[in-house]
Amino acid sequence: MANQLTAPAKGNVAVLLPPSVASSLRETVNNDFLVTGYTVAGKPPDQDLRDAIKTLDGLCSPASSQEIGMWIATLYALTKQRGEDQIGLDLAVEAFGSRLEKLPREAVKAALETWPEKSTWWPSWKELKDEIDRADVAGMMRQAIYRALDKKQPTRTSGPRQVSEVNQMDRAEFLAELRRKNPEAFGFKTVAEAAE
């Protein structure tokens, strides 16, 4: 995988992004002060946001089955198993591998490599998936940037009123306006009938 991007040490993904985007990313944390996502503060240029997404897409690509196999083997060697027989472990390893091949390489690698430092025991799928989600810094940043781009999409100014405008209007007034604009939709033949 010579052309695959690799995250810098300690997950400092922001250094790979355009400076305007990197400086606008803000962490969101939960009550335990664990990073649960990111937001984009300010207004970086759209092109910088798109460039950041391209970079993050490279970091979010899945690992090869060979890499995952090596990481699972290392995890197996460094953890205790809970009295499972060899067939059960083989099935678990295969099940993990098939799921891990669909997830971001850097997050999978980080979770599998750090698990033995956090627990003596082989993880359940839920434990491992939660760890991968926490380690997926690039994925969390990518979601925040997509949200920022969506907010920049122009809103429709002509045609039916926007929902926020509807909330500010009296419902009866809004329905009356709709009837005037489109009497056929309400079973009226003319605008005059709709006004009555």
Protein Blocks (a to p, Z undefined) as FASTA:
>chain_A
ZZbccddehhiaklmpcfklmmmpccdddfkopafbdcdehjddfklmmmmmmmmmmmmp
ccdfklmmmmmmmmmmmpccehiafklmmmmmmmmmmmmmmpcfklmmmmmmmmmmmpmb
dcdfklmmmmmmmmmmmlmmmmmmmmmmmmmpccdfehjddfklmmmpcfklmmmmmmmm
mmmlnopabfklmmZZ
